[in-house]
């Protein structure tokens, strides 16, 4: 696949004959994919209108409506898909924007944390245009500012704005109609992570202190301990060692629920019928509750020198 091209208006492409039919391809859900109702979708389509040739846009819309995209995913600053054209194999196509830097994400979190309503909207999966205006004012717009802010790539070598790239933009705009918070993922962070950072910042501001880690294990003397290089202990890497009994674990519930699941993000098994994340969350809650209960029962014995439990 070629490197990303800086998007600009290409030469008009040659209209193609009907592409190979795709069964079960990705199609727009909205009735008029060319005119999105939401502000994010409108911004993307307007950008494409300014950059792509008219016939490329028309064929891209036709491809989108026909369901010529075999697969589409949005992550890591880009929307990527396999778009089937006339060739036997589908074209690998991507349209991306610049990921936010650490400083920009700090500006995003600070701006969103100032108003509780923003957190409530994000929690409900909504992203009103007022949030977009606030982030633009903070120097971190979610929507691309113009064609120069967008990068494209496609294995068809038809220029930066081929019909396959246009097809992806129509599908992206349609997806943003239903899941507007995917705009955060396009800039580098999933919406759940952004919302968690906003919560932590609000809690810190209201409590007047520093943010607390979700989980902090303590090993006595670990501050001064120096670990051996990996190549020096590779043979015993999976052995716990006698020091494992000196570990001290916090058995109270963490300040942030399910910290491990939050760090991992959304389940990769998106087509599974089982709510994987929900099932794991329930398992962790049950195991944690039993562990805390057993610890509470064993605690009196820990202060008694004689073990009075029956064999």
Secondary structure by P-SEA (a helix, b strand, c coil): ccccccccccccccccccccccccccccccccccccccaaaaaaaaaaaacccaaaaaaaaaaaaacccccccccccbbbbbbbcccccccbbbbbcccccaaaaaaaaaaaaccaaaaaaaaaccccaaaaaaaaaacccccccccccbbbbbccccccccaaaaaaaaaaaaaaacccccccccccccaaaaaaaaaaaaaaaaacccccccbbbbcccccccccccccccccccccccccccccccccccccccaaaaaaaccccccccccaaaaaaaaaaaaaaaaaaaaaaaaccccccccccccc
